[in-house]
Structure formats: structure tokens, C-alpha cells
Amino acid sequence: MSRCTWSERLGISFNYAALTLLGMVTLFPLLHVVAQSLSSQDAIISNRVSVYPVGFQLEAYKKLLQDDAFYRASGIAIARTVVGVLVNMTLTCLMAYSLSRRTLKGRSLVMNLIIFTMLFNGGMIPTFLVLKELRLINTFWSLILPQAVSAFNLVLLKNFFHSIPDSIEESACIDGAGHGTILFRLFLPLSLPAIATLTLFYAVMHWNAYFDAVMYINDSKLIPLQVYLRNIIALDDSGIELTDNLGLFLVSPESLKAATIVASVLPMLVLYPFLQRYFVKGVMLGAVKG
């Protein structure tokens, strides 16, 4: 700052002020939900809760953690995220490596078909009918297979592989390395920023998805956490006893909803800092070469 001109200092100060204001606006809803989950029923009803708890209590979290359906839904969401990311990354890496090989015949045609799917898709009803004919309705795999590969992420990783110097592959080929060795021992270790970025993309997609589960899942034992959350917020159907024998509320429904929201976003908040340093680098490097 000491070497900057007056106009540059003014511009930097304005940027910091604007970013601080934007950060506060973005952070306010999260702080409000956390405060609401920790506030008493009277404070919530009287609309006295802003960004800090009023009438601090943990009853909403205690009730939530006593609900077996919450643990079951969380387990399904975690399983979906882990299995889904493994399937996504395996297929995306294999396809991206193949399509990045200039010697692959028909590569342009395949890429055009993949890009076509980014603009057009079969639609909700045809997709449902296909899954029904494959007998995947009301199964765990109906949440995984329809989203096995993202065309956008595939193009991103393919471009990243293109940015790796050809000399590395040529040296490996001279030493007798095959495609498997080149991919798993050279390309993937050199592509950690892109791999981390796409892992985060896929993980967030699976963790936040709920509409496909609403469409394809009828068994309450297979619903993921986001559908459990949707049932509480939209349908007021948590299955948790909120009143005592006299009909008095032990926990505010709004407080329970807020506690469920906090529990659903917490895993992503914990995961993101570990992958954030790869995020921008992975996106930028994947866009260097087409």
C-alpha cells in the first residue's frame, strides 16, 4: 500500500469494503439459521432472533440426534456421496484420458455427442421410464447411475490432461509404459488440483441432490438426508415428538428445522477448507488448453 498511488489505494480500499459487505450479506443467512437452532421457542415466535441465539438451548439438536430416521438418512447421504464420487471420478478420468489422446479415432464425434448432452437431455419422464425398465426404481443405484458422468466436468478434466506436456508421455512410452501406467502413475498425480476440484464438484452435487430421490425412491429407508430435510421443512413431517403429554411444545418446530439444516450443511463446510486451495488452481489450469 505504501508504494501505491492515491487512486490505487482508493480502489483497493473500495474492493475490500465491497468484499467485506458481500461476505457479511452471504454469511448472515447461515448465522441466522444457526442462531435459530439454538434459541428458545419464545424468542423465535417473538421474532427476536437475528445472528446470535436468544434463550440458548440445545433441545432441538438433542431431539434430532435421538431420531433414528436422521441417522438412517445421513448414512444414505454419506454412502451416496462416497460411492457416487468414486463412480464419477473413475469414469470421468478414464473418459477424459481417452478423449485427450490425439490418436483416438472418432474423438471429435464423441466429444460433439458429449457436448450435445450439455444442451439437450431426454427429460424427466423418459429418464424415469428408462430406470423403470432397468428395474432401478426404488434402489440405491437410481441415485448413482443416471449422474455417473458430468459432461462439464469431463470436458474440464480433458482440457487439463491436454495441458500436460507431451514430452512426459513420450518419455514414458520410450520406457515401455502403457496407457494404464501413463494415466495412473503420471497423469493423475500431476492432475491433483483438477482431481480435487472435480471431487468437490461431484461431492457437493450428490450431497445436495434431493429431487431424484423424490422421483425414484419410495422406500423411507432409502431416502437421503436432503429428502429428510425437505420433508421437515416443506411437509412438516419429521416423525419427531415435539410436545409433551399436555400438548405443550418441548421444541419449536422452527428450531428443529434450523437444526436439521445446520446438520445437513456441516459436512460440506468441514470438507471444503481441505479442498479449497486446489479449487481455483484446478479450474484455471483446466481452461488453459482446449
N, C-alpha and C positions, 0 to 999 in steps of 0.2 A: 504493500500500500504506500510505503514511503517514496517509492520511485514512480508512482502513478501520477498522472496529471489530475487537475481538479475534476474534469469531466469524467475521467475513468473512475475516480473514487466515487463520484455521484452515481455512476452506472452500477458499480459493484455494490454499493450500499442499497440501491433500489432493488437489485436482484436478490440480495439477502433478505430484505424486508418482504419482497413478494413471495419468496420461497418459504419464509417463516410463516407468513399468513396462510399460504396454501397448505402447509403442513399442519397448522392448527385446525384449519377447516376440515382436513381429511381425518385428523385424529379425534375430533370432537365426537362423532357418532360412536366410535369404539369405546371411548371413555364413558360416554353416557350409558351404553349398554352394560358395561362393567359396573358402573355405579348403581344402576337399576337392579342388577342381580344381587347386590349387597345391601340394598336398602329395605326398610320396613314397608309393610303394606300401606300404612297411613301416609308415609312420605310419598309413595308412588301415586296413591289416589289423589292426594292434595297437590300433585304436580310440583313438588319441591326438590326433585332430584335433577341435578344438572350433570356435572362431571365428577362429583365426589359423592360417596354414599351418605345417606341421611337415615339415622336409626339403624346402624350397622347390624347385620345379621347374616348367618351362613345357612339358614334353613333351606333355602332354595337349592343350594349345592348338596346339602345332606339328603334331601328328598330325591334329587336327581341321581345321586350315587347309590341310592337304595333301590333304584328301578332296574330290574333285570333286562327289560327291553332296551334300555340305554346301552348297557354293556354289549348286548347282542348286536344292536345296530352299529355300535362303534367297531366291533370285531369284523362285521361285514364290510364296513367302510375301509378299515385298515387292510383287510385281505384284498379287497377290490383294488386299492391303490397300489399295493405291493405287486400283486400278480399282474395287474394291468400295466404297470410301468415296465415290468420285466418283458412282457409280451410286446409292448410298444417299442421299447428300445432295441430288442433283439431284431424284430422285423425291420425297423427303421434303419438300423445300422447295416443290415445285410442288403437291403434295397438301395440305400444311399451309396454304398461301396460299389455295387454292381453298376448302377447308373452313372457313377463318376468315371468308369473305365471307358476311354475313348474307343477301345477296340470292340466294345459290345455292339453287335448288330441289332438294329431296330431300337436303339436307345432313344432317339428323337421321338419315335412313335409312342413309346411307353411314357416318356415324360409329358407328351401332349395329352395322353389319356389321364395321367395323374393330375395335371393342371386343370383338365376339364372337370374333374370331380370337385375342385375348389369352387367352381362356378355353378355347377348343377349337381343335384343328387336325386335319388329315387323317390324321396318323400316319406312321410311318416307311415302312411298306410301300406305302401309296397314293402317297406322295411319290416313292418310288423308281420305281414303275410309271409315274407321270406323266413323270418325267425320261427314262425308258427310251423311252416312246412319242415324246417330243420329240427323241430321239437326242442327249441331252445327257450321257449316262453316259460317263465317261472323257474328259470335255472340261473345259477350264478354266472354262467358263461354268456348269458344275454347282455350282461353289463360290460363284458370284456371284448368279445369278438367284433361287434359292429363298429368299434372305435379302435381297432387293432393298429391302424396306421393313420397318422395325420399327414395329409398332403403337404401342408405348410411346413411342418417340422421335417418332413422328408427332403423337401427342396432346400431347406436351411442347412441340413447336415450334408447333403450332396455338394452344395457350394463350398462348405467348409473343407470337405475332402479335396475339392478342386484346388484349394489354396495351399495344400501341402506340396512342396517342391517335387517335381517328377524324379529328380536325382535320387531321392531317398528310395523310391520304389525301384528304380533301375539298379541301385546298389544291392538291394535285397534280392532282386531277380538274378543278378550275377552270382550271388552266394547260394543260389538254389532255392530260395524261398518261394512258396506257393501263395495263392491268394489268401488262404486261411491265415498263414503266418504274417503276411503283409497287413491284413486287416487287424488281427488281434494283438500283434506284437509291435506294430509300428503306427498304424493309423489311429487306433483307439487311444493309446497312451498320449499321442500328440494332439488328440482332439478332446482332452478333458474339459476345457471351457465349454465347448459345444455340447458335450455329453451331459455336463451338469445343467446347462441351460435347458436342454430338452427334457431331462429328467424332472426338472422343476415344472416345466410346462405340462407334462403328462400327469405328474402327481397332483397338481392343482386342478386339472381338468377332472380327474377321477374323483378327487375328494369332494369337489363342489357339485358334481353332477347329481341330479335327482330325477329329472324328467323321464329318462329312460327307465329308471327303476319303477316309477309310477306307471309307465306304459306296459312294461314287460313282467313285473313281479306282482303276484297276488298273495303269496305266502308271507305272512307277517314276520316269519323267522328269517327271511332273506332281505328285508328292507335295510338299506344302508342308513347311516346317521343323518344324512341330509333329508331323507324322506321322513325319518322320525322327527326331525326338527320342523319340517313342513307341516306334519300332522298336528304338532303342538301349536304352531303359530296360526296356520290357516284354518284348521278344523277344531282347535281346542280339544284335541283328543290325545292326551298324554298317557292316560291309564294310571296316573299317579294320584293318590288320595290327598287332596289339598285341604280338607275340612276335618274337624273333629266330630265327636258324637253329637254335639249340639248344633252342628251345621256352621260353626264359625271357621273362618279361613285360618289355617295354620301357616300357609304360604300364599303370597299373592300370585295369581296366575301370570301376571306380567313379569314378576321377579323370576318365576320358573322359566318363562320363555327366554328372558335375558341370560339366565344361567346356562341354558341349553345352547344359545348362540355362542357364548364365550367358550364353552367346551368344544364346540364344533370348529371354531377358527383357531383354537390354541395350537393344535399340531402344526398347521401351516406357518404360524408365527414363530414356532420353535425351529422349524426346518429351514425357513427362508434365510436367516442370517448365515448359515453354513454354506449356502449356495450363491448368496448374493454377489460375492466377489467374482464369480465366474459369469454372472448374468450378462452384463453389458459387453464384456470382452467376447463372450460366445456369440452374441447376436452380431456384433460388428465384424468379427472375423469371418463369420458365415456369409457375409454380404460382400466380401472383397472380390470374389471371382465367380462368374456365372458359367 
